[in-house]
């Protein structure tokens, strides 16, 4: 007699800023995988809701870029956001799974440009949500899922001033996944 093994969502665990996920050769686990994903996100949301405090903003060149991208996307101007470098920032994140404090003109991280400021990841996730809402390109949703994995894995380290945003991101991410599934004709559990 075999015993069923519970599926866990292992993509949102550990220090993903140092031991980055590769996401290569992921196995298909069906509805159980989605249940585990939701449970992982729900645990992060609960922690963030308990720790939520006043708002704070990240500083530095990347933070300024993220705020400008968000402003363009709030105005419905996806092309302006792309012109500012949205797609290059997404590409850099997809390669490194990191958001750096600053980049050079060729989108390489500046020397000593740290990547551990989780406020940047929250703000990047908000940009990705807005971009995914304005575009059918899956690249924004894909990057959002990975960014949220990082934030969920490090939920206890998200500054209190961004916990409320991070908690709301869980619902936004879920809505985008559900929209994608509906568009593809897939019934989610």
C-alpha positions in Angstrom: 0.0 0.0 0.0 1.5 3.4 -1.0 1.0 6.5 1.0 0.1 9.8 -0.7 2.8 12.4 -0.3 1.5 15.9 0.3 2.6 18.4 -2.3 4.4 21.5 -1.0 5.1 24.7 -2.8 8.9 24.6 -2.6 9.6 27.6 -4.8 8.9 30.1 -2.0 11.3 28.8 0.7 14.8 29.7 1.8 16.9 32.8 1.1 16.0 33.2 -2.6 18.2 36.2 -2.9 21.2 34.1 -2.2 20.1 30.6 -3.4 18.0 31.5 -6.4 15.4 29.2 -7.9 16.1 28.1 -11.4 12.5 27.0 -12.3 14.1 24.7 -14.9 12.5 21.3 -15.4 9.7 21.9 -13.0 7.4 18.9 -12.6 3.7 19.1 -13.2 1.7 18.4 -10.0 -1.8 19.5 -11.1 -4.4 20.9 -8.7 -2.4 19.8 -5.6 0.4 22.2 -6.7 -2.1 25.1 -7.0 -3.5 24.3 -3.5 0.1 24.3 -2.1 0.8 27.6 -4.0 -2.2 29.2 -2.5 -1.4 27.9 1.0 2.1 29.3 0.7 0.8 32.7 -0.3 -1.9 32.7 2.4 0.8 32.1 5.0 2.8 35.0 3.7 -0.3 37.3 3.6 -1.2 36.4 7.2 2.3 37.3 8.4 2.2 40.6 6.4 -1.2 41.6 7.7 -0.1 41.0 11.3 3.0 43.2 10.8 1.5 46.0 8.6 2.5 49.5 9.6 2.9 52.9 8.1 4.0 53.3 4.5 7.7 53.8 3.5 9.4 54.1 0.1 12.7 52.7 -1.1 15.4 55.1 -2.2 17.8 55.1 -5.0 17.8 55.0 -8.8 15.9 51.8 -9.2 13.2 52.9 -6.7 12.8 56.1 -8.7 12.5 54.1 -11.9 9.9 51.8 -10.4 7.8 54.8 -9.2 8.0 56.3 -12.7 7.0 53.0 -14.3 4.1 52.7 -11.9 3.0 56.2 -12.7 3.0 55.4 -16.4 1.1 52.2 -15.9 -1.5 53.8 -13.7 -2.1 56.3 -16.5 -2.6 53.3 -18.9 0.6 54.0 -20.8 2.3 50.7 -21.2 4.4 52.0 -24.1 5.9 54.8 -22.0 6.7 52.2 -19.3 8.4 50.0 -22.0 10.3 53.1 -23.3 11.6 53.7 -19.8 13.0 50.2 -19.5 10.2 48.0 -18.1 11.0 45.1 -20.4 14.8 45.4 -19.7 14.2 45.4 -16.0 12.0 42.3 -16.3 14.7 40.6 -18.4 17.4 41.5 -15.8 15.2 40.1 -13.0 14.4 36.9 -15.0 18.2 36.3 -15.4 19.3 37.2 -11.8 16.1 36.9 -9.7 17.3 40.1 -8.1 16.4 43.8 -8.2 19.5 45.9 -7.6 19.7 49.4 -6.1 21.1 50.8 -9.4 22.0 49.7 -12.9 24.4 51.2 -15.5 23.2 52.2 -18.9 23.6 48.6 -20.2 21.4 47.3 -17.4 24.3 45.7 -15.4 24.1 46.2 -11.7 26.5 48.9 -10.5 29.4 47.7 -8.4 28.2 47.6 -4.7 24.6 48.0 -5.9 22.9 45.8 -3.3 19.9 43.6 -4.0 18.5 42.8 -0.5 16.1 45.8 -0.1 12.8 43.9 -0.1 10.9 47.2 -0.6 12.3 47.3 -4.1 10.8 43.8 -4.7 7.4 44.9 -3.4 7.5 48.0 -5.6 8.6 45.9 -8.6 5.8 43.4 -8.0 3.3 46.3 -8.0 4.7 47.4 -11.3 4.4 43.9 -12.7 0.8 43.7 -11.6 0.0 46.9 -13.4 1.9 45.8 -16.5 0.1 42.4 -16.5 -3.2 44.2 -16.3 -2.4 46.3 -19.4 -0.8 43.5 -21.5 -1.5 40.0 -22.5 2.2 39.3 -22.5 2.9 36.4 -20.0 6.4 37.8 -19.2 4.9 40.2 -16.6 2.9 37.5 -14.9 5.8 35.1 -15.0 8.1 37.6 -13.4 5.5 38.5 -10.8 5.1 34.9 -9.7 8.9 34.7 -9.3 9.1 38.0 -7.4 6.3 36.9 -5.2 8.1 33.6 -4.5 11.1 35.7 -3.3 8.9 37.9 -1.1 7.0 35.0 0.3 10.2 33.1 1.1 11.4 36.2 2.9 8.1 37.3 4.3 9.5 37.8 7.8 12.0 40.3 6.4 9.6 42.6 4.5 9.7 45.9 6.3 6.5 46.6 8.2 5.9 49.7 6.1 5.4 47.5 3.0 3.6 44.6 4.6 0.1 45.9 3.7 1.2 46.3 0.0 2.7 42.9 0.1 -0.5 41.3 1.5 -2.6 43.0 -1.2 -0.2 41.7 -3.8 -1.2 38.1 -3.0 -4.8 38.9 -4.0 -3.7 40.8 -7.1 -1.4 37.9 -8.2 -4.2 35.4 -7.6 -6.6 37.4 -9.7 -4.1 37.6 -12.6 -3.5 33.8 -12.4 -7.2 33.2 -12.5 -7.6 35.6 -15.4 -4.9 33.8 -17.3 -6.5 30.4 -16.6 -9.9 31.7 -17.7 -8.4 33.0 -20.9 -6.8 29.6 -21.6 -10.0 27.8 -20.7 -8.5 26.1 -17.7 -10.6 25.4 -14.6 -8.7 26.2 -11.4 -9.4 24.0 -8.3 
